Amino acid sequence: MDHNEVMTGQSAMENSTRDSDRATGESGQLILELRVPAKADRLKLIRALVRSVCVSQKCHSEIADGMILAVDEACQNVVRHAYVDEGGDLILTVRAEPGCLVYEIRDFASRAYCGGDGPAAPDHERIGGLGTHFIHATMDEVRYVSPPDGGPGTLLRLARYID
Amino acid sequence: MKVHSRLEADVQVVVVEGEVDLETSPQLRKVLMGAVSKGNGTIVDLSGVPYMDSSGIACLVEAYQKARTAGGRFVLAQVGDTVLSTLKLAKLNRVFTITDDLRTALDKG
């Protein structure tokens, strides 16, 4: 097991009211923050945690399924493309804003790998880009923002209205 | 995830159990391509698949294209609601032949 894997999910969920007072510099109530190596075998854990968040927020099952898929695809992009040979972590942060769940996926890759914010058109003859299409099709907001600490890497913000 | 293939009524039936994602889709791809290469029709039983991401979908598409090139049938059987919703997002529900049960899929094959 990787020694740098820190899971704050369960404790963060249990203490979410206290976490909202933390000086995170971000709006909304922090529900979950998870840092894991950007590896394919972590995606199942990520999906399970997002599913737990959806249950705790009483999300409709279809909306929950969409968010799980989008977050999985976004994290999959980090696993596939962010760290070519160097290895690295990804951080998933989940916040509750009024009527909305916000997911931020952060990597620290030294090279740019993400494309624009526009949706990729589905085409069963062209397999690449399907994950990006899923993200745009299931989330209300998809945008890349500058990492708050000004550091390297990419920060992808996904938001979904759940009311 | 578990995946295996068996011959039934002269058709390759690929049975998949578990979530299909970036970690497990290579295993699915290997079995699917092996099944399609046998030249019989191929049925993919997805009744035991609660989740499939784009990497899993890509495996299905690749196998479908290979089957189509070889002139063989390729059918998805017993697709759960979540996976079906994902296929619909990609508009692939209009591309694949999808049946509600294995019996119907075998009859089509």
Interface residues (C-beta under 8 A of the other chain):
Chain A: A40 D41 L43 K44 R47 E62 D65 I68 L69 D72 E73 Q76 V79 R80 P122 H124 E125 I127 L130 G131 H133 F134 A137 T138
Chain B: E19 D21 L22 E23 Y51 D53 S54 S55 I57 A58 V61 E62 Q65 T82 S85 T86 L89 A90 K91 L92 V95
